[in-house]
Amino acid sequence: MTWLERLREGSFRGVPVHTARRAGSGGKRLQVDSIPGEDAPVVEEFGLAPRRFTYECYVLGADYDQLRDRLLEAIEEKG
């Protein structure tokens, strides 16, 4: 199977894209402190960390340049 065949079709705000990779992160915000005279560190929890998502997408086709411009507009749109 070629890399082109492994792409997953989707869209972002109505603009068709082909996704190659995706990743996400998040979790809890933690602070680890060492206390003099103690063998074990102290871990403090500060709530949830921001969630971050990364996508590697392609716009394909004869009109790729127009799709690219539409995708950039969609990404920069508020909301």
Residue pairs with C-beta under 8 A, 6 or more apart in sequence:
3 20
6 20
7 18
7 19
7 20
7 58
8 18
8 19
9 16
9 17
9 18
9 19
10 16
10 17
10 18
10 19
10 57
11 17
12 57
12 71
12 74
12 75
13 74
13 77
14 74
15 59
15 67
15 70
15 71
15 74
16 59
16 67
17 57
17 58
17 59
17 71
18 57
18 58
18 59
18 60
19 55
19 56
19 57
20 56
20 57
20 58
21 54
21 55
21 56
22 53
22 54
22 55
22 56
23 53
23 54
24 51
24 52
24 53
24 54
25 49
25 51
25 52
26 48
26 49
26 50
26 51
26 52
27 48
27 49
28 45
28 46
28 47
28 48
28 49
29 45
29 46
29 47
29 48
29 49
30 43
30 44
30 45
30 46
31 43
31 44
31 46
32 41
32 42
32 43
33 41
33 42
33 43
33 44
34 41
34 42
35 41
35 42
57 71
59 67
59 68
59 71
61 67
